[in-house]
Amino acid sequence: MAETSSQSRIGDLVNLLGQLRDMYMDMQDILNGKLEAMKRADSDRLNDLVAKERGLIERIRERDGLRKQLVALVCQELGVKREMASTMTLTELASRIKEPRRGHLLSLSQTLREVVTKVGDTNRVIATVSDVMLKHFGTIYRSEERRVGKACRSRWS
């Protein structure tokens, strides 16, 4: 019974990892759209994408919580100590299960790792671009503030 339950949960985990991979690929599309919107200074598009990003982040968090629960259950059924289970990677978990689930788990975890890394890289680029833009706008604001301030002082002096 435990073997069947464990195999079923591993199948659920594989399906969930596929969903997470797809969600992160959707996130990458959103982030690419944000970069394009920034290049074009399209604030309406940027706002729409930020709203989509927030919704997707919530769905990813929910799914990742479910992933952690499934991993904990599978580890428990495989006899892994609770302390080890909380830090066990998907690769380590895969080493404890049979084919074909092992191959599926390894493949999806590698693909998911690559997509998550790409999303992280793109987020860092967006943060850098945002920082540069904010500094630039700050410089423009201060310049205009000085110019307008001088004009007002000379007019009323």
C-alpha positions in Angstrom: 0.0 0.0 0.0 2.8 2.5 0.9 4.5 1.8 -2.4 1.4 2.6 -4.4 0.6 5.7 -2.3 4.2 6.8 -2.6 4.2 6.3 -6.4 0.9 8.1 -6.7 2.4 11.1 -4.7 5.5 11.0 -6.8 3.3 11.2 -9.9 1.5 14.2 -8.3 4.8 15.8 -7.6 6.0 15.3 -11.2 2.7 16.9 -12.4 3.1 19.8 -10.0 6.7 20.4 -11.1 5.4 20.6 -14.6 2.9 23.2 -13.6 5.5 25.2 -11.7 7.8 25.0 -14.8 5.0 26.4 -17.0 4.2 29.1 -14.4 7.8 30.2 -14.4 7.9 30.2 -18.2 4.8 32.5 -18.1 6.7 34.7 -15.6 9.6 34.9 -17.9 7.3 36.1 -20.7 5.8 38.7 -18.3 9.3 39.9 -17.4 10.4 40.1 -21.0 7.2 42.2 -21.6 8.2 44.5 -18.7 11.6 45.1 -20.2 10.0 45.9 -23.6 7.5 48.2 -21.9 10.4 50.0 -20.1 12.3 50.4 -23.4 9.2 52.0 -24.9 8.3 54.0 -21.8 4.8 52.4 -22.0 3.6 52.9 -18.4 0.1 51.5 -19.1 1.6 48.2 -20.4 4.0 48.1 -17.5 1.2 48.5 -15.0 -0.8 45.7 -16.7 2.2 43.4 -16.6 2.9 44.2 -12.9 -0.7 43.2 -12.1 -0.3 39.9 -14.0 3.0 39.3 -12.3 1.5 39.8 -8.8 -1.3 37.3 -9.6 1.2 34.7 -10.9 3.5 35.2 -7.9 0.5 34.3 -5.7 -0.2 31.2 -7.7 3.5 30.1 -7.7 3.6 30.6 -3.9 0.6 28.4 -3.4 1.9 25.7 -5.8 5.4 25.8 -4.1 3.7 25.3 -0.7 2.0 22.2 -2.1 5.3 21.0 -3.6 6.9 21.2 -0.1 4.0 19.3 1.4 4.2 16.6 -1.3 8.0 16.2 -0.9 7.6 15.9 2.9 4.9 13.2 2.4 7.0 11.3 -0.1 10.0 11.4 2.1 8.0 10.2 5.1 6.7 7.3 3.0 10.2 6.5 1.9 11.4 6.4 5.5 13.5 9.6 5.3 14.0 11.3 8.7 12.1 14.5 9.1 15.3 16.6 9.6 16.7 15.3 6.3 13.4 15.6 4.5 13.2 19.4 5.1 16.5 20.0 3.3 16.4 17.2 0.7 16.8 18.4 -2.9 14.7 16.9 -5.7 17.8 15.3 -7.0 18.4 13.6 -3.7 14.8 12.5 -3.6 15.0 11.1 -7.1 17.9 9.0 -6.1 15.6 7.1 -3.7 12.8 6.3 -6.2 12.5 3.9 -9.2 12.3 4.6 -12.9 10.5 5.9 -14.8 9.5 8.4 -12.1 13.1 9.1 -11.2 13.9 10.2 -14.8 10.8 12.4 -14.9 11.6 14.0 -11.6 15.2 14.6 -12.5 14.3 16.0 -15.9 11.6 18.4 -14.6 13.7 19.5 -11.6 16.6 20.4 -14.0 14.3 22.3 -16.4 12.6 24.1 -13.5 16.0 25.0 -12.0 17.0 26.5 -15.4 13.8 28.5 -15.8 13.9 29.8 -12.2 17.5 30.9 -12.8 16.6 32.7 -16.0 13.7 34.4 -14.2 16.1 35.5 -11.4 18.5 36.9 -13.9 15.8 38.8 -15.8 14.5 40.2 -12.5 18.1 41.5 -11.7 18.2 43.2 -15.1 14.8 44.8 -14.4 16.0 46.0 -11.0 19.1 47.5 -12.5 17.2 49.2 -15.3 14.6 50.5 -12.7 17.4 51.8 -10.5 19.1 53.7 -13.4 15.8 55.1 -14.5 15.0 56.4 -11.0 18.4 58.0 -10.7 17.9 59.6 -14.1 14.5 60.9 -13.2 15.8 62.2 -9.9 18.5 64.1 -11.7 15.9 65.7 -14.1 13.6 66.6 -11.2 16.4 68.2 -9.2 17.6 70.1 -12.3 14.0 71.4 -13.0 13.5 72.2 -9.3 16.7 74.4 -9.4 15.7 76.1 -12.7 12.1 76.8 -11.5 13.3 77.9 -8.1 15.7 80.5 -9.7 13.0 81.7 -12.0 10.6 82.2 -9.1 13.2 84.0 -6.9 14.3 86.4 -9.6 10.7 87.2 -10.5 9.7 88.0 -6.9 12.9 89.7 -5.8 
